[in-house]
Amino acid sequence: MANPPRDQQTPENEDPDLDQDESDLPDETLAIEPIVEEVDESEFALPEPGKDKADKAVAPYDPVRRYLAEIRRYPFLSKEEELRLVHDFQTTGNRDSAVKLILSNLRVSVSIAAEYFHSGADQLDLIQEGNVGLMQAIRKFDASKGVRFYSYAAWWVRAYILRYLLNNYRLVKIGTTQDQRKLFYNLNKERRKLEHEGFIPDAKLLADRLNVREREVVEMQQRMGSWDISLDAPLGPDQDDTLMDVLPSSGPSAEENLASEELRELFRHKLAAFAATLDDRYADILRNRILSDTPLTLDDIGQKYHISRERARQLEEKIIKRLREFMKKEVKDFELLRPT
């Protein structure tokens, strides 16, 4: 997992929320400040290719090193050239100006993406997400604020990389609300900060520091502390059984199912015996009104036997009372053994 982002700053008057609109920075992932500080161009120096295991291969090929070699062909622009290209793109929509501006700043994406290479995500995927942030930065950049483009673009690059890590950290997304995104990026950083200050970073203290609910801190700790496991994965290298085969069922056990079936069968026999003690009219009301899945209405019974609706209700009540008395005599602990 990627380390939480460092304290960062974004330009004022931006509307942050990537989940709502891809054109905006993700809310709560960055510390918002009104001014973008100038970034040293040397921070984006590309690593020099060195000797590694790939050099010893029969046909060595490292796509990341190849990509680094390609983008070294595009040097940083001067401030004057940068402003000219930005102005040309934003006023005329000249795509060639935008392409040149992006190519000269590709090392910004690589430099920031390199901070998250240890997260386990594909390195080129991280760089690509950063490049998407570069393209977004061109649309939002305001040259009148006196800030170099790469200083401004760095925050967009980091935001898109962090969003990619959040969305791909698990098969099931673990951060869907603003508070959850804040916890995903800042929980570990705040825990280390509290430990450095001599505090025990329990859930309540972390929730107070991050201004979220304690329950959400506990849930995020559980999510980040576990991993996705396939239920179809074999239990061992030489086993055909899977995790699904050994997981306990959430339903009733075999013994409970057997007991329930025996109880239902007992009640069916006792109901048949009770019905045999009734005359035809009572047996009909029992069968078609009390026990039926589509019972007759009291009006239907009244019309059938030429009685009032109230009289039909009284007969139904009388049958139910007799049935309860019959079951109490025939079935032990009847009140506790009612079938579900």
TORZA-108591 format. One record per residue (C-alpha): residue in one letter; z negated, y, x. Coordinates in steps of 0.001 Angstrom, whole numbers. Example, Ala and Ser with C-alpha at 12.3 -4.5 7.8 and 13.67 -1.06 7.14 Angstrom:
BEGIN
[site 'a'; [-7800; -4500; 12300]]
[site 's'; [-7140; -1060; 13670]]
//
This chain:
BEGIN
[site 'm'; [0; 0; 0]]
[site 'a'; [740; 3506; 1161]]
[site 'n'; [-2114; 5692; 2299]]
[site 'p'; [-2929; 8561; -58]]
[site 'p'; [-861; 11685; 603]]
[site 'r'; [-2205; 14479; 2758]]
[site 'd'; [-3165; 17781; 1186]]
[site 'q'; [114; 19405; 313]]
[site 'q'; [1480; 22593; -1125]]
[site 't'; [4312; 23359; -3480]]
[site 'p'; [6026; 26574; -4494]]
[site 'e'; [4576; 28522; -7368]]
[site 'n'; [6118; 28502; -10810]]
[site 'e'; [7286; 24882; -10485]]
[site 'd'; [6751; 22600; -13456]]
[site 'p'; [5432; 19325; -12049]]
[site 'd'; [5858; 16071; -13990]]
[site 'l'; [8391; 13499; -12812]]
[site 'd'; [7640; 11172; -15706]]
[site 'q'; [8949; 13758; -18127]]
[site 'd'; [11923; 15068; -16172]]
[site 'e'; [13353; 13852; -12895]]
[site 's'; [13849; 17464; -11903]]
[site 'd'; [10134; 18074; -11481]]
[site 'l'; [7491; 17049; -9008]]
[site 'p'; [5006; 14371; -10135]]
[site 'd'; [1894; 16010; -11505]]
[site 'e'; [-1441; 15281; -9817]]
[site 't'; [168; 13692; -6728]]
[site 'l'; [81; 16887; -4705]]
[site 'a'; [-2539; 19557; -4184]]
[site 'i'; [-882; 22583; -5768]]
[site 'e'; [-1031; 25882; -3892]]
[site 'p'; [1007; 29036; -4550]]
[site 'i'; [2505; 29369; -1064]]
[site 'v'; [4589; 26995; 1033]]
[site 'e'; [3576; 27131; 4672]]
[site 'e'; [6273; 27057; 7343]]
[site 'v'; [6754; 23572; 8803]]
[site 'd'; [7428; 23104; 12502]]
[site 'e'; [10955; 21792; 12991]]
[site 's'; [9701; 19539; 15778]]
[site 'e'; [7793; 17490; 13184]]
[site 'f'; [11092; 16036; 12085]]
[site 'a'; [12239; 14806; 15493]]
[site 'l'; [13776; 11360; 15173]]
[site 'p'; [12376; 8441; 17195]]
[site 'e'; [14473; 7337; 20122]]
[site 'p'; [15862; 3793; 19907]]
[site 'g'; [13934; 1426; 22154]]
[site 'k'; [14029; -2167; 23187]]
[site 'd'; [12875; -4611; 20551]]
[site 'k'; [13475; -8126; 19393]]
[site 'a'; [16744; -7145; 17738]]
[site 'd'; [18200; -6276; 21173]]
[site 'k'; [17803; -9895; 22257]]
[site 'a'; [19723; -11316; 19310]]
[site 'v'; [23224; -12696; 19731]]
[site 'a'; [24577; -9980; 17414]]
[site 'p'; [21773; -7388; 17189]]
[site 'y'; [21985; -5079; 14215]]
[site 'd'; [19236; -2894; 12838]]
[site 'p'; [20396; -830; 9826]]
[site 'v'; [17606; 1709; 10255]]
[site 'r'; [18473; 2329; 13911]]
[site 'r'; [22129; 2564; 12964]]
[site 'y'; [21245; 5137; 10301]]
[site 'l'; [19213; 7151; 12828]]
[site 'a'; [22135; 7150; 15206]]
[site 'e'; [24412; 8460; 12457]]
[site 'i'; [22217; 11347; 11330]]
[site 'r'; [21681; 12544; 14919]]
[site 'r'; [25232; 13828; 14688]]
[site 'y'; [24043; 16575; 12330]]
[site 'p'; [21833; 19178; 14076]]
[site 'f'; [19486; 21561; 12298]]
[site 'l'; [21122; 24719; 11029]]
[site 's'; [20145; 28209; 12032]]
[site 'k'; [18296; 30249; 9447]]
[site 'e'; [21325; 32458; 8870]]
[site 'e'; [23684; 29508; 8366]]
[site 'e'; [21144; 27825; 6092]]
[site 'l'; [20838; 30918; 3878]]
[site 'r'; [24604; 31267; 3696]]
[site 'l'; [25051; 27664; 2546]]
[site 'v'; [22247; 27902; -14]]
[site 'h'; [23663; 31115; -1436]]
[site 'd'; [27172; 29659; -1567]]
[site 'f'; [26017; 26520; -3397]]
[site 'q'; [23719; 28263; -5882]]
[site 't'; [26247; 30985; -6771]]
[site 't'; [29575; 29145; -6674]]
[site 'g'; [28518; 25494; -6925]]
[site 'n'; [30390; 24662; -3711]]
[site 'r'; [29569; 21010; -3089]]
[site 'd'; [30698; 21168; 538]]
[site 's'; [27904; 23655; 1238]]
[site 'a'; [25353; 21379; -417]]
[site 'v'; [26581; 18354; 1548]]
[site 'k'; [26360; 20209; 4841]]
[site 'l'; [22855; 21415; 4006]]
[site 'i'; [21716; 17901; 3105]]
[site 'l'; [23284; 16248; 6154]]
[site 's'; [21547; 18673; 8482]]
[site 'n'; [18159; 17844; 6906]]
[site 'l'; [18409; 14051; 6588]]
[site 'r'; [15877; 13698; 9410]]
[site 'v'; [13289; 15302; 7093]]
[site 's'; [13529; 12243; 4819]]
[site 'v'; [13321; 9849; 7763]]
[site 's'; [10306; 11576; 9296]]
[site 'i'; [8313; 11553; 6053]]
[site 'a'; [9446; 8070; 5013]]
[site 'a'; [8270; 6738; 8399]]
[site 'e'; [4689; 7558; 7379]]
[site 'y'; [4973; 4897; 4658]]
[site 'f'; [6900; 2171; 6504]]
[site 'h'; [3660; 159; 6761]]
[site 's'; [3436; -9; 2946]]
[site 'g'; [5749; -3026; 2873]]
[site 'a'; [8527; -1241; 1000]]
[site 'd'; [12066; -1454; 2329]]
[site 'q'; [12508; 1281; 4924]]
[site 'l'; [15993; 2300; 3835]]
[site 'd'; [14840; 2445; 217]]
[site 'l'; [12102; 4890; 1195]]
[site 'i'; [14584; 7012; 3131]]
[site 'q'; [16979; 6948; 199]]
[site 'e'; [14289; 8157; -2200]]
[site 'g'; [13536; 10966; 219]]
[site 'n'; [17211; 11921; 232]]
[site 'v'; [17114; 12172; -3559]]
[site 'g'; [14234; 14596; -3118]]
[site 'l'; [16407; 16606; -715]]
[site 'm'; [19117; 16960; -3340]]
[site 'q'; [16548; 18040; -5899]]
[site 'a'; [15134; 20621; -3474]]
[site 'i'; [18532; 22315; -3187]]
[site 'r'; [18548; 22988; -6911]]
[site 'k'; [15049; 24467; -6853]]
[site 'f'; [15040; 26306; -3520]]
[site 'd'; [14422; 30061; -3656]]
[site 'a'; [15571; 31624; -390]]
[site 's'; [14055; 34989; -1325]]
[site 'k'; [10563; 33669; -569]]
[site 'g'; [11331; 33648; 3159]]
[site 'v'; [10678; 29923; 3632]]
[site 'r'; [13001; 27634; 5581]]
[site 'f'; [14727; 25022; 3472]]
[site 'y'; [13274; 22027; 5338]]
[site 's'; [9736; 23403; 4834]]
[site 'y'; [10316; 23534; 1102]]
[site 'a'; [12273; 20273; 879]]
[site 'a'; [9517; 18321; 2644]]
[site 'w'; [7350; 18427; -499]]
[site 'w'; [10142; 17181; -2734]]
[site 'v'; [10947; 14398; -268]]
[site 'r'; [7321; 13259; -171]]
[site 'a'; [7007; 13467; -3955]]
[site 'y'; [10002; 11192; -4539]]
[site 'i'; [8825; 8704; -1929]]
[site 'l'; [5355; 8584; -3491]]
[site 'r'; [6828; 8104; -6932]]
[site 'y'; [8927; 5212; -5619]]
[site 'l'; [5851; 3568; -4100]]
[site 'l'; [3902; 3972; -7331]]
[site 'n'; [6687; 2510; -9473]]
[site 'n'; [7276; -425; -7123]]
[site 'y'; [3730; -1161; -5961]]
[site 'r'; [3465; -3926; -8535]]
[site 'l'; [5750; -5796; -10882]]
[site 'v'; [3703; -4213; -13665]]
[site 'k'; [3380; -455; -13251]]
[site 'i'; [-238; 475; -12481]]
[site 'g'; [-38; 4230; -12996]]
[site 't'; [1281; 5601; -16285]]
[site 't'; [-934; 8622; -16950]]
[site 'q'; [-1690; 11702; -14863]]
[site 'd'; [-5219; 10489; -14126]]
[site 'q'; [-3941; 7076; -13035]]
[site 'r'; [-1370; 8636; -10718]]
[site 'k'; [-4075; 10875; -9255]]
[site 'l'; [-6258; 7823; -8609]]
[site 'f'; [-3418; 5801; -7083]]
[site 'y'; [-2713; 8489; -4488]]
[site 'n'; [-6214; 9821; -3829]]
[site 'l'; [-8744; 7046; -4485]]
[site 'n'; [-8796; 5536; -991]]
[site 'k'; [-8654; 8935; 668]]
[site 'e'; [-11633; 10196; -1348]]
[site 'r'; [-13575; 7003; -647]]
[site 'r'; [-13118; 7424; 3105]]
[site 'k'; [-14076; 11090; 2831]]
[site 'l'; [-17335; 10255; 1048]]
[site 'e'; [-18186; 7559; 3580]]
[site 'h'; [-17593; 10053; 6402]]
[site 'e'; [-19984; 12473; 4680]]
[site 'g'; [-22651; 9769; 4463]]
[site 'f'; [-22364; 8992; 741]]
[site 'i'; [-21937; 5614; -925]]
[site 'p'; [-18581; 5902; -2737]]
[site 'd'; [-19519; 4285; -6053]]
[site 'a'; [-17363; 4623; -9163]]
[site 'k'; [-19434; 7429; -10691]]
[site 'l'; [-19300; 9631; -7580]]
[site 'l'; [-15575; 9002; -7142]]
[site 'a'; [-14964; 9893; -10789]]
[site 'd'; [-16873; 13160; -10395]]
[site 'r'; [-14991; 14084; -7230]]
[site 'l'; [-11572; 13297; -8734]]
[site 'n'; [-12412; 14695; -12187]]
[site 'v'; [-11551; 11501; -14074]]
[site 'r'; [-13527; 9044; -16154]]
[site 'e'; [-15646; 6432; -14416]]
[site 'r'; [-13971; 3633; -16379]]
[site 'e'; [-10569; 4671; -15004]]
[site 'v'; [-11873; 4530; -11430]]
[site 'v'; [-13142; 978; -11994]]
[site 'e'; [-9847; -96; -13581]]
[site 'm'; [-7761; 1358; -10747]]
[site 'q'; [-9979; -311; -8126]]
[site 'q'; [-9410; -3634; -9865]]
[site 'r'; [-5649; -3073; -10103]]
[site 'm'; [-5270; -2031; -6480]]
[site 'g'; [-7532; -4822; -5252]]
[site 's'; [-5491; -7658; -6763]]
[site 'w'; [-1926; -8855; -6419]]
[site 'd'; [769; -10129; -8750]]
[site 'i'; [880; -13933; -8842]]
[site 's'; [3645; -15969; -10432]]
[site 'l'; [2339; -18459; -12987]]
[site 'd'; [5268; -20733; -12082]]
[site 'a'; [4441; -20829; -8366]]
[site 'p'; [3370; -24296; -7127]]
[site 'l'; [-303; -24762; -6293]]
[site 'g'; [539; -26157; -2885]]
[site 'p'; [3470; -26957; -582]]
[site 'd'; [3602; -30591; -1692]]
[site 'q'; [2571; -30142; -5332]]
[site 'd'; [4639; -29849; -8471]]
[site 'd'; [1762; -28470; -10551]]
[site 't'; [1795; -24728; -11164]]
[site 'l'; [-902; -22200; -11899]]
[site 'm'; [114; -22305; -15544]]
[site 'd'; [-884; -25994; -15643]]
[site 'v'; [-4487; -25316; -14622]]
[site 'l'; [-5214; -22054; -16448]]
[site 'p'; [-7775; -22504; -19221]]
[site 's'; [-6471; -22056; -22729]]
[site 's'; [-7709; -19048; -24666]]
[site 'g'; [-7575; -21067; -27889]]
[site 'p'; [-10002; -23678; -29212]]
[site 's'; [-10584; -26834; -27217]]
[site 'a'; [-9256; -30258; -28174]]
[site 'e'; [-12709; -31219; -29447]]
[site 'e'; [-12864; -28121; -31643]]
[site 'n'; [-9385; -28800; -33024]]
[site 'l'; [-10332; -32389; -33830]]
[site 'a'; [-13561; -31332; -35535]]
[site 's'; [-11700; -28721; -37602]]
[site 'e'; [-9074; -31253; -38686]]
[site 'e'; [-11745; -33766; -39694]]
[site 'l'; [-13547; -31082; -41679]]
[site 'r'; [-10342; -30081; -43483]]
[site 'e'; [-9648; -33711; -44329]]
[site 'l'; [-13186; -34100; -45691]]
[site 'f'; [-12757; -31069; -47924]]
[site 'r'; [-9395; -32326; -49214]]
[site 'h'; [-11012; -35592; -50308]]
[site 'k'; [-13976; -33844; -51918]]
[site 'l'; [-11718; -31369; -53747]]
[site 'a'; [-9684; -34242; -55134]]
[site 'a'; [-12883; -35930; -56277]]
[site 'f'; [-14102; -32696; -57897]]
[site 'a'; [-10771; -32150; -59688]]
[site 'a'; [-11086; -35639; -61171]]
[site 't'; [-14291; -34548; -62963]]
[site 'l'; [-12545; -31647; -64780]]
[site 'd'; [-10606; -31607; -68022]]
[site 'd'; [-6926; -30693; -67998]]
[site 'r'; [-7380; -26942; -68525]]
[site 'y'; [-10059; -26560; -65842]]
[site 'a'; [-8075; -28738; -63407]]
[site 'd'; [-4992; -26584; -64009]]
[site 'i'; [-6911; -23354; -63313]]
[site 'l'; [-8396; -24899; -60156]]
[site 'r'; [-5011; -26030; -58906]]
[site 'n'; [-2829; -23060; -59883]]
[site 'r'; [-5300; -20191; -59680]]
[site 'i'; [-8134; -20960; -57238]]
[site 'l'; [-6451; -23232; -54667]]
[site 's'; [-2821; -22125; -54891]]
[site 'd'; [-1108; -20132; -52136]]
[site 't'; [678; -18211; -54913]]
[site 'p'; [-2002; -18111; -57607]]
[site 'l'; [-1338; -17298; -61244]]
[site 't'; [-2744; -14028; -62514]]
[site 'l'; [-5519; -13904; -65062]]
[site 'd'; [-2967; -12553; -67554]]
[site 'd'; [-739; -15585; -66907]]
[site 'i'; [-3646; -17948; -67560]]
[site 'g'; [-4617; -16036; -70715]]
[site 'q'; [-1106; -16247; -72138]]
[site 'k'; [-814; -19932; -71228]]
[site 'y'; [-4020; -20931; -73030]]
[site 'h'; [-4016; -18161; -75656]]
[site 'i'; [-7211; -16590; -74411]]
[site 's'; [-8129; -13088; -73255]]
[site 'r'; [-7940; -11979; -69656]]
[site 'e'; [-11747; -11657; -69532]]
[site 'r'; [-12141; -15212; -70860]]
[site 'a'; [-9788; -16454; -68121]]
[site 'r'; [-11940; -14698; -65525]]
[site 'q'; [-15079; -16316; -66926]]
[site 'l'; [-13490; -19770; -66758]]
[site 'e'; [-12475; -19155; -63125]]
[site 'e'; [-15997; -18060; -62261]]
[site 'k'; [-17454; -21130; -63981]]
[site 'i'; [-15158; -23501; -62051]]
[site 'i'; [-16040; -21884; -58702]]
[site 'k'; [-19755; -22204; -59480]]
[site 'r'; [-19383; -25876; -60405]]
[site 'l'; [-17299; -26481; -57259]]
[site 'r'; [-19976; -24910; -55044]]
[site 'e'; [-22705; -27054; -56628]]
[site 'f'; [-20552; -30173; -56235]]
[site 'm'; [-19911; -29490; -52536]]
[site 'k'; [-23570; -28831; -51822]]
[site 'k'; [-24365; -32301; -53155]]
[site 'e'; [-21457; -34137; -51497]]
[site 'v'; [-21212; -32380; -48106]]
[site 'k'; [-24149; -32079; -45745]]
[site 'd'; [-24859; -28498; -44593]]
[site 'f'; [-22019; -27254; -46772]]
[site 'e'; [-22862; -23572; -46218]]
[site 'l'; [-22445; -24019; -42455]]
[site 'l'; [-19383; -26266; -42581]]
[site 'r'; [-16969; -24182; -44599]]
[site 'p'; [-13474; -24718; -43181]]
[site 't'; [-11744; -21733; -41553]]
//
